Amino acid sequence: MKIHYLTLAFLTTLSLPVWAANSDEGPYLVGLLGTTSKMSSSADGTSATGLIGYQVNEFFAVEGGMGLLFDNAAYTTPQASGYTSSSMAGTQFAALLTFPILDEMNFLLRLGGVSFERSNQINGATNELWEEKWSGTLMGVGVQGKLPFDIGGVDIGLRAGIDRYSIKNSANATETPLNVYLGGMIYF
């Protein structure tokens, strides 16, 4: 799987000079909060993601960052055995295809890879912590756009969307968390 990420990063790097002359380029930061569902250990949870990206041209961007998927239900309903809490933290890298909808608003298609480490607090007398690595792909859709005003000369915007992760651990167990999010952007 790592070879696929390296290939994607290599091809993206090769393609950057082709679009470098475009005036729609530039770096940006994204902060997202959301709700995560379809995690096997519980019902819905919360998520937090921080990304740094680069808009290569009007139609293409790359971004990467850190994400956290929290398991809320496990804290409120401890079980007699099994997990009392679970969370996933890790990195993600994605290529974005952006399609203009309106002036300063785009539809997004996100495709990329993720690598998470899951920490499970096991219920019982020892309250031991169990960790495992998960990796896979992400695919998402969304919208983003700049607001009609700036703050101190810095453009700001909003992003909303849905990401689907398809991840596996070393024992080939699979999970497909769905993350629905809303957040802010800062354009440089």
Secondary structure, DSSP 4 states (H G I P E B T S, - for coil): -HHHHHHHHHHHHHHHHHHTT-TT-EEEEEEEEEEEE--TTSS-EEEEEEEEEEE-SSSEEEEEEEEEEE-SHHHHS--SSSEEEEEEEEEEEEEEEEEEEETTEEEEEEEEEEEEEEEEEE-SSS--EEEEEEEEEEEEEEEEEEEEEEETTEEEEEEEEEEEEEEEETT--EE--EEEEEEEEEE-
